[in-house]
């Protein structure tokens, strides 16, 4: 039997969720005929059949997360040939499963302490010891502690396993939290001079360009493995989009060379493609800086997360009225709050402050 494994889908993706099978066991299929649709962190991908023949076995059902190199389909054929499941090159896939020694787990600064009987009860009731607050002497987890947590978990229901975009978001945010030396600087832009119908997102993109021109150090990538910085001349802005499926960051290319109408049209196309989950994978990578206009939903200030290898993200809060001094007298003005997060490993506080100053100066222009 020939075994077809989940191929390398590119973009460094290591797993995908099976969305829909287009065949079932016993079906005859032609080469390149649609075989299965899978959802990655970036898009829904249709995988064609690599062979013509009869489908003997489907190794997983819809809704399962499959890792690159894991068996997908068995085809009737000569020999025990196994496909390596790669697009380019070859991935060596072993058949032996090895158990690694668990890493030490800490709880409130100390190792988790529980008797074998309590640990067995926790396994029986599907309670993770890391979730349990111990009540025994010297921080020992007791049987009562396990039963208390099990009762709470039974009341709230089973955990929802993150998949697709939300799973990728969790992994990316963990990477950012573990790697980036994050710092945030905040300030306000007085936008009273704007026309009532001003396009906030387009003005923010233009202001971001002004900031990058004033301080190119924020339009960059940082390579932590060799402590290398790459200053990028072209400004490709990742636009954070909040959707029910999770956080998407499609990339608006070469924004410094495009007028407002072209940028708005590009934004609309990107949003439509993301909503349809048809956006090409290459349009979700390679941004040099990120913009999050979270104020369209709510909130004034934030600490946006910098995702490597980029080194900066500009967050825009909710436009609101505020009393400010104008010519020595109090006046009610429209204000746009700004939050700039940056990777302090490679960007200095002075560079970040000068960047934000240039952004504010551009935003405070009438047009």
N, C-alpha and C positions, 0 to 999 in steps of 0.2 A: 504494500500500500504506500502510495506517495502521500507525504504529510506536508501541507502548506502551513507555514507559520506566519504570525503577524509580522509584516515587513516593516522596515525602518521607514517611517513616514516623514523623515526629515525634521528640521527645526530643533533637533535635540530632544524630541518627544520620546518618552520611554514607555508610554502606555496609551491605551484607547479603550473606550467603552463600546461594546457591540450594541448598535441601535436596532438594526433590522437585518435578518437573513433573507436573501433573495432566492435561496434554494432550501431544500430539505433532504435528508438522507434518502437515497434511492433515485434522486433526480439525475437525468443526463444533462450535462452542461457543456457548452462550447468554450474554447479558449477566448478570453477577453470579455466573456459575458458577465454582467454584474453578479457578484458573489455575495458581498456583505457590505453594509454601511456601518461605519464606526465614527464615534465622536471623540475628537481630541480636544485639547485645551484651546484650540484655535478655530476649528471648523468641523463640519461633518464631511467625511471622506468616503467615497464609494470605491471599494477595492474590487477589481475584476478578477476572474478566475485565471490562474496561471496555466491551467491544463484543460484539455477536452476529455470528457469521460464521465464516469458515474460517481456521484458523491456517496461515499461510504459512511462517513462519520462527521458530525459537527461536534467539536470539542467543547463548546460553551454555548450558553443560551443568551438571548437578548437581555441586556441590562447588566452583563458582567464586565468587569474591568480586566483587560488582557494586557500583559506586558509584551514588549517587542521580543520576538523569538519564541513566544509560546504557541503551541499548536492551535490552528484554527479549524482546518478541514482535512479529512483523510479522503484521498481519491483511490478508487480501485485501479490497480496497475501492477506491473511486474516489480518485484524486489521490494526492499524496505528502504526506499530512497526518501530522505528527509530534506525538504527545502530549507535553506538557511534563513530565508525571510528577510533579505536585505534588498534595498534599492541599488546601492552602490557598495561594492566590496563584499565582505563576508563576515557574518557574526557567528562565532563559535558557540553553539548551544549544547550544553552538557545535559546528561540525563540523571546525574547523581545529585541527590539532595543532601546537603550538609547542614547540621545544626551547629550554630555558633553559640559560644558561651554568652549569656546575657550580660549587658553592661550593668554596672552598679547603679541602682536607682536610689535617689535621695528624696527625702520627704522632710520639709521644714528644716533643711540643712543637715539632716542625718539620714542614715540608711533606714529603709522601711523595716520595722520589727513586727514579726507575727509568727506564731507557732505553726508547725506543719498542718495541724488540724484546721487552724483558721485559714491558712492558704488554700487548703483543699476545699473548704466551704466557699471561699471566694470564687474558686474556679467553677464549683457546682452552680453557684448563683450568678455567674458571669459578672462579677464585680472586680474592677481593676483596683488593685491595692493603692495605686497612686491617687485615687479619688477619695480615699477614706481618711477622715480625720481621726487619729487614734485617741482613745479615752482611757487606756490602761496605764499602769504605772510605767514611768520612764519612756512614754511614747509608744507603748505596745498596742497594736491593733487587736481588738477583742472580737469574740463571736457576735456580741451585741452590735458592735460597729458595722460589721459586715451585713447583718440583718437589717440594720437601720438604712444603710445605703441601698440595699437591694429593694427595700420597700419604696424608697423614694424613686428609684429608677423604674419600678413597675408602674408607679403612678404617672410618671411623665411619658412613658412609652419608649419604644426602641430608638436608638440613635439613627439618624439619617446619615448614611455614608456619603461623603462628598464625592461628586463625580464631575467629569468634564471641566467646565470653566471654573467652577468653585473649587474643585480639587487643585487645579493649577494655581489659582489665587492663593490658596493656603500654603502651597509649596513655595511660591514666589515670595510671599510675605515672610515666611520663615527664613528663607535665604537672605532677604533684605535685613531682617532684624538681627540675624547672626553675623552679618558681614559689614554692613554700613555703619560708619560713625556718624549718626544723624544729628543734625542741628537745624534749628528753625529760627528765622527772623521774620517779624510781622510788622506791618505798617498799613496806612490807609491812603487811598487816592481820592482826592476831591474831584468828582466828575460832574459838578453842577453845570459846567459849560457844554456838556453833551446834548445833542438833539434828543427829543423824547423817543424817537424810533431808532436810536443807535443800536447797532448789533454788538452786544457785549462780548461775545466769544471772538468775533473778528477783531475788535479793538484789543482784546487781551493777547491775541496772537501777534498783532502788530507791535504791541508793547513788549512782548517777550523777545521779538526780534531786536528791538532797541536795546534791551538788556544784554542780549548775547553780543551785540556789537560793542557795547561798552565794556563788557567783561567776558571775553571768549572762553575763559576757564570753565564757565558753567555749561557750555555747549560741547560736552566732551564725554569720552568713555574712559573708565579706569579699569585697568587690568591688575587685579589684586595679586595674581600669582607671580608677577614679576615687578610689581609696583610701577607699572608703566601708565602714562597718561597720553591719550590721543585727543588733541584738539581738532574738532571737525569744523570745516569751513561752511558746509551746507547745513542749514537748520531744518531738521526733520522733527516735527512736533508730534509726540504721542498724545492723543486726546482721550482722556479717561471717560468712558461711557458706562453708566450704571444701568444694567438691565436685570430682569428677574433671574436670568441664568447665572449672573455674576458680573465681574468687572472685565470689560474689554478695553484695550488701548490700541485702536487703529492709528496708523501713522499718516499725517498730512505732510507731504513731501515738499521740500525746497520752498518753504513759506515766504522767505525773504524776497523771492522773485515773482510772487503772484499777487494780483490785485484782490480787492475785497470780494468782488463778484465771483471770481474764480475760486477763492478760498471757501466761500459759502456754498457754492455748488459742490465742491469737493467734500465738504462736511456732510452735506445731505446724501451724497452717493455713499459715503462710508457708513453712515448710520443705517441707510436702507440695506446695505450688504450685510452689516452686522446683525440686524434684526432678522434677516432671512437666513443667517448662518451660512452665507455664501461668499463671504469675504475671502480673497486669496490669502494664503498663509504669509506670503511675503509682505502683505500690507499690515501685518501685526508684529513686525520686527524692525529693528534698525533705527528706532527713534534716537535722537541725540539729546532731547530734553522733553519734559512732560508738562502738560497743562491739565489741571483739574478744576473745572468750574462748578464746584459743589454748591455754591451759593444759589444756583438755580433750583436746588431742592431745599436747602436751609443751612443755617450756621454762618457765623461770621469768620471765625479763625479755626485753624486746624494745624496738625503736624503731618502733612502728607508724607507718604512713604517713598523714599528713593529706591528704585529697583535697579540693581547693577545690570549692565555696566554703566548706565547713565549716572550723572552726579548731581542732578538737580531736578526739582519739580516745583512748579508755581501753582499755588492754590488760590482761587478767588472765592470770597465769601458772598453773603447776601447783600445786595445793594440796599441801603437804608438811609433815612434822613438823620442828620446829627447836627447839633449846634457847634459851630466852629467860629473862631475869631476871623473876621474879614475887615481889613482896614481898621483894626482896633475895636471893632464892634461885633457883638454876637449875631450870627446869621445861621439860618437853617440851610444846610447844604446836603446834596446827595453824595454819599460816601461808598466807595468800593473797598472792602477789607482785603488785604493780601497776606498770604502766608507762603514764604519761600523756604523749603527744606533742601538741604544740601549735604553732600558727603564730606565731612570735615577731614577725612583722610587726605583729600586732594584739593579741596576748595577752602580758601581761607575765609575768615569772617569778614575781612575787608572786601574781598572779591564779591562775596554774597551781598554785602550792604550796598556796594556800588552798583551791582546788577539791579537790585530792587529800586534803588534811587532812579536809575535810568528808566525802569518800567513805569514808575509813578509819574515821572516827568512827561512821558509819552501819553499816558492815560489822562493826564490833566489838561491836555490840549483839547480845544473844542472839536476838532475834526482831524 
